[in-house]
Amino acid sequence: DYLITNTLMSLLALCMLFLLKDSPARLGFYIVITALIAWFIPWHLVSGIPVLSESVNPINEGIFSSLLWLQTEQASYVKGAVDSAVNINNATIKGSENFLFDIITWGAVFALICVIGLILFIKDLVNYQSDLKHWYDFSIEDNSLWDEHNFKKHRISIRILDGCAPGMATGLFKPIIWLNRKNRRSKETKTILTHELTHILQNDPAWMWFINFTQRLFWWNPLV
């Protein structure tokens, strides 16, 4: 149920992207994010959990000993009927125990898959921090570009770097805009800064980390 439900939701999201290809890009982005979030919901468990214990059965021998007003044959008939019901309940419980065993087995496999995904994600974090340190060491800060291009004052730092893309935005708590040295004072500078600033204001670095985390956690799933 989990795989079928999420596969259908992902295919529906892809169809919506195709039908809304001329709509704003941000709408398509949120459709994709919604489809990714759906993979974190255990749909197969939402419908309910079978009875796993006999403790919910309120019928016991004490009840029959207190039914003195019943005749012997009537009491035997009622007790036999209830015993039959209890046997059926025990069979259900046994089936539930097998179901629980299947859940534990598949749970162990899923846990192993998640551990592998977390290891891959941690590897990405380490590589990111290493790259960030390298960029920081070989860049210079130039926040005067905000004033030069008539931007409002920002707590966001602009750093000039060689050999990178025209512009990049990084950081969740201390965002930084990385600007290629060739675009430091060019006619595209304001456009690049505006573009990267928009990414930061829309929390795109955080969304990118969520996408990366989802991609790593579901590394086994080509649809994700």
One Martini backbone bead per residue (centre of mass of N, CA, C, O) as a GRO file, in nm:
protein
  224
    1ASP     BB    1   0.057   0.063  -0.020
    2TYR     BB    2   0.290   0.259  -0.001
    3LEU     BB    3   0.402   0.234  -0.292
    4ILE     BB    4   0.142   0.280  -0.448
    5THR     BB    5   0.058   0.554  -0.337
    6ASN     BB    6   0.327   0.713  -0.403
    7THR     BB    7   0.340   0.649  -0.701
    8LEU     BB    8   0.073   0.786  -0.778
    9MET     BB    9   0.149   1.067  -0.666
   10SER     BB   10   0.397   1.108  -0.848
   11LEU     BB   11   0.251   1.076  -1.120
   12LEU     BB   12   0.055   1.308  -1.069
   13ALA     BB   13   0.273   1.526  -1.046
   14LEU     BB   14   0.383   1.491  -1.334
   15CYS     BB   15   0.119   1.560  -1.476
   16MET     BB   16   0.093   1.845  -1.357
   17LEU     BB   17   0.355   1.955  -1.477
   18PHE     BB   18   0.269   1.919  -1.770
   19LEU     BB   19  -0.001   2.091  -1.755
   20LEU     BB   20   0.183   2.334  -1.590
   21LYS     BB   21   0.428   2.443  -1.776
   22ASP     BB   22   0.312   2.761  -1.798
   23SER     BB   23   0.351   2.806  -1.517
   24PRO     BB   24   0.485   2.888  -1.246
   25ALA     BB   25   0.767   2.752  -1.110
   26ARG     BB   26   0.677   2.748  -0.810
   27LEU     BB   27   0.440   2.554  -0.841
   28GLY     BB   28   0.605   2.310  -0.933
   29PHE     BB   29   0.781   2.296  -0.683
   30TYR     BB   30   0.547   2.235  -0.475
   31ILE     BB   31   0.458   1.973  -0.605
   32VAL     BB   32   0.721   1.820  -0.562
   33ILE     BB   33   0.739   1.851  -0.254
   34THR     BB   34   0.474   1.704  -0.192
   35ALA     BB   35   0.564   1.430  -0.315
   36LEU     BB   36   0.806   1.392  -0.122
   37ILE     BB   37   0.659   1.402   0.153
   38ALA     BB   38   0.480   1.146   0.104
   39TRP     BB   39   0.725   0.939   0.155
   40PHE     BB   40   0.701   0.993   0.487
   41ILE     BB   41   0.424   0.844   0.477
   42PRO     BB   42   0.255   0.570   0.640
   43TRP     BB   43  -0.011   0.456   0.479
   44HIS     BB   44  -0.028   0.148   0.584
   45LEU     BB   45  -0.091   0.267   0.898
   46VAL     BB   46  -0.346   0.455   0.896
   47SER     BB   47  -0.594   0.242   0.901
   48GLY     BB   48  -0.457   0.048   1.118
   49ILE     BB   49  -0.433  -0.180   1.401
   50PRO     BB   50  -0.426  -0.473   1.508
   51VAL     BB   51  -0.499  -0.697   1.740
   52LEU     BB   52  -0.240  -0.790   2.001
   53SER     BB   53  -0.445  -0.851   2.244
   54GLU     BB   54  -0.641  -1.008   2.512
   55SER     BB   55  -0.709  -0.762   2.710
   56VAL     BB   56  -0.976  -0.668   2.550
   57ASN     BB   57  -1.113  -0.917   2.674
   58PRO     BB   58  -1.392  -0.924   2.907
   59ILE     BB   59  -1.406  -1.234   2.903
   60ASN     BB   60  -1.468  -1.462   3.177
   61GLU     BB   61  -1.525  -1.690   3.424
   62GLY     BB   62  -1.657  -1.487   3.633
   63ILE     BB   63  -1.917  -1.430   3.479
   64PHE     BB   64  -2.048  -1.715   3.497
   65SER     BB   65  -2.056  -1.741   3.815
   66SER     BB   66  -2.268  -1.483   3.829
   67LEU     BB   67  -2.495  -1.649   3.653
   68LEU     BB   68  -2.741  -1.774   3.846
   69TRP     BB   69  -3.010  -1.718   3.668
   70LEU     BB   70  -2.908  -1.938   3.498
   71GLN     BB   71  -2.934  -2.211   3.350
   72THR     BB   72  -2.741  -2.470   3.277
   73GLU     BB   73  -2.800  -2.488   2.971
   74GLN     BB   74  -2.778  -2.188   2.909
   75ALA     BB   75  -2.490  -2.149   3.012
   76SER     BB   76  -2.358  -2.356   2.822
   77TYR     BB   77  -2.444  -2.223   2.562
   78VAL     BB   78  -2.312  -1.948   2.607
   79LYS     BB   79  -2.024  -2.051   2.665
   80GLY     BB   80  -1.983  -2.192   2.393
   81ALA     BB   81  -2.014  -1.941   2.219
   82VAL     BB   82  -1.782  -1.782   2.349
   83ASP     BB   83  -1.555  -1.985   2.299
   84SER     BB   84  -1.572  -1.961   1.996
   85ALA     BB   85  -1.504  -1.661   1.985
   86VAL     BB   86  -1.227  -1.684   2.126
   87ASN     BB   87  -1.095  -1.868   1.915
   88ILE     BB   88  -1.117  -1.665   1.690
   89ASN     BB   89  -0.950  -1.448   1.837
   90ASN     BB   90  -0.690  -1.618   1.859
   91ALA     BB   91  -0.650  -1.646   1.555
   92THR     BB   92  -0.622  -1.346   1.505
   93ILE     BB   93  -0.376  -1.306   1.690
   94LYS     BB   94  -0.188  -1.494   1.538
   95GLY     BB   95  -0.203  -1.336   1.276
   96SER     BB   96  -0.094  -1.074   1.405
   97GLU     BB   97   0.183  -1.186   1.481
   98ASN     BB   98   0.269  -1.239   1.192
   99PHE     BB   99   0.236  -0.946   1.106
  100LEU     BB  100   0.445  -0.836   1.307
  101PHE     BB  101   0.683  -0.996   1.193
  102ASP     BB  102   0.675  -0.864   0.914
  103ILE     BB  103   0.723  -0.577   1.014
  104ILE     BB  104   0.997  -0.629   1.148
  105THR     BB  105   1.142  -0.730   0.898
  106TRP     BB  106   1.089  -0.480   0.718
  107GLY     BB  107   1.199  -0.279   0.925
  108ALA     BB  108   1.495  -0.373   0.912
  109VAL     BB  109   1.538  -0.312   0.615
  110PHE     BB  110   1.460  -0.012   0.627
  111ALA     BB  111   1.674   0.068   0.835
  112LEU     BB  112   1.919  -0.001   0.659
  113ILE     BB  113   1.850   0.194   0.431
  114CYS     BB  114   1.855   0.451   0.609
  115VAL     BB  115   2.148   0.431   0.701
  116ILE     BB  116   2.270   0.460   0.423
  117GLY     BB  117   2.141   0.738   0.365
  118LEU     BB  118   2.274   0.888   0.605
  119ILE     BB  119   2.563   0.844   0.518
  120LEU     BB  120   2.537   0.999   0.250
  121PHE     BB  121   2.450   1.267   0.381
  122ILE     BB  122   2.700   1.310   0.557
  123LYS     BB  123   2.894   1.320   0.321
  124ASP     BB  124   2.772   1.578   0.201
  125LEU     BB  125   2.827   1.760   0.445
  126VAL     BB  126   3.134   1.733   0.445
  127ASN     BB  127   3.180   1.835   0.154
  128TYR     BB  128   3.046   2.109   0.194
  129GLN     BB  129   3.233   2.217   0.419
  130SER     BB  130   3.489   2.194   0.252
  131ASP     BB  131   3.404   2.383   0.020
  132LEU     BB  132   3.337   2.630   0.193
  133LYS     BB  133   3.620   2.672   0.306
  134HIS     BB  134   3.760   2.707   0.036
  135TRP     BB  135   3.598   2.952  -0.061
  136TYR     BB  136   3.664   3.137   0.180
  137ASP     BB  137   3.980   3.137   0.149
  138PHE     BB  138   3.936   3.223  -0.186
  139SER     BB  139   3.796   3.494  -0.084
  140ILE     BB  140   3.609   3.804  -0.099
  141GLU     BB  141   3.466   4.078   0.043
  142ASP     BB  142   3.168   4.271  -0.117
  143ASN     BB  143   2.921   4.485   0.011
  144SER     BB  144   2.920   4.736  -0.186
  145LEU     BB  145   2.721   4.624  -0.406
  146TRP     BB  146   2.457   4.711  -0.278
  147ASP     BB  147   2.500   5.020  -0.325
  148GLU     BB  148   2.574   5.023  -0.630
  149HIS     BB  149   2.268   4.869  -0.685
  150ASN     BB  150   2.036   4.971  -0.489
  151PHE     BB  151   2.024   4.819  -0.226
  152LYS     BB  152   1.937   4.710   0.049
  153LYS     BB  153   2.020   4.633   0.346
  154HIS     BB  154   2.220   4.343   0.434
  155ARG     BB  155   2.319   4.039   0.603
  156ILE     BB  156   2.432   3.960   0.335
  157SER     BB  157   2.701   3.816   0.191
  158ILE     BB  158   2.961   3.909  -0.039
  159ARG     BB  159   3.154   3.688  -0.249
  160ILE     BB  160   3.459   3.657  -0.422
  161LEU     BB  161   3.508   3.418  -0.695
  162ASP     BB  162   3.686   3.178  -0.856
  163GLY     BB  163   3.549   2.940  -1.078
  164CYS     BB  164   3.248   2.995  -1.074
  165ALA     BB  165   2.958   3.069  -1.092
  166PRO     BB  166   2.802   3.359  -1.131
  167GLY     BB  167   2.599   3.237  -0.899
  168MET     BB  168   2.553   3.182  -0.537
  169ALA     BB  169   2.366   3.013  -0.268
  170THR     BB  170   2.425   3.004   0.088
  171GLY     BB  171   2.284   2.920   0.373
  172LEU     BB  172   2.072   2.938   0.664
  173PHE     BB  173   2.193   3.160   0.888
  174LYS     BB  174   2.453   3.254   0.688
  175PRO     BB  175   2.420   3.399   0.417
  176ILE     BB  176   2.567   3.358   0.082
  177ILE     BB  177   2.704   3.532  -0.195
  178TRP     BB  178   2.843   3.405  -0.491
  179LEU     BB  179   3.082   3.574  -0.703
  180ASN     BB  180   3.209   3.611  -0.991
  181ARG     BB  181   3.470   3.802  -1.083
  182LYS     BB  182   3.358   3.865  -1.376
  183ASN     BB  183   3.074   3.978  -1.218
  184ARG     BB  184   3.140   4.224  -1.034
  185ARG     BB  185   3.153   4.443  -1.301
  186SER     BB  186   2.864   4.415  -1.463
  187LYS     BB  187   2.559   4.410  -1.631
  188GLU     BB  188   2.477   4.133  -1.454
  189THR     BB  189   2.503   4.181  -1.147
  190LYS     BB  190   2.214   4.263  -1.055
  191THR     BB  191   2.073   4.009  -1.159
  192ILE     BB  192   2.229   3.805  -0.990
  193LEU     BB  193   2.166   3.920  -0.711
  194THR     BB  194   1.860   3.902  -0.735
  195HIS     BB  195   1.843   3.599  -0.777
  196GLU     BB  196   1.992   3.507  -0.513
  197LEU     BB  197   1.813   3.663  -0.315
  198THR     BB  198   1.554   3.511  -0.380
  199HIS     BB  199   1.648   3.237  -0.282
  200ILE     BB  200   1.685   3.324   0.014
  201LEU     BB  201   1.395   3.444   0.071
  202GLN     BB  202   1.275   3.139  -0.016
  203ASN     BB  203   1.457   2.911   0.117
  204ASP     BB  204   1.628   2.729  -0.089
  205PRO     BB  205   1.860   2.602   0.074
  206ALA     BB  206   1.668   2.433   0.251
  207TRP     BB  207   1.526   2.282   0.021
  208MET     BB  208   1.784   2.149  -0.089
  209TRP     BB  209   1.837   1.980   0.166
  210PHE     BB  210   1.576   1.824   0.155
  211ILE     BB  211   1.622   1.697  -0.121
  212ASN     BB  212   1.888   1.560  -0.048
  213PHE     BB  213   1.778   1.388   0.185
  214THR     BB  214   1.566   1.236   0.017
  215GLN     BB  215   1.758   1.119  -0.194
  216ARG     BB  216   1.931   0.955   0.011
  217LEU     BB  217   1.706   0.794   0.165
  218PHE     BB  218   1.589   0.720  -0.149
  219TRP     BB  219   1.816   0.568  -0.326
  220TRP     BB  220   1.627   0.308  -0.414
  221ASN     BB  221   1.441   0.535  -0.561
  222PRO     BB  222   1.396   0.646  -0.881
  223LEU     BB  223   1.149   0.835  -0.851
  224VAL     BB  224   1.287   1.028  -0.634
   0.00000   0.00000   0.00000
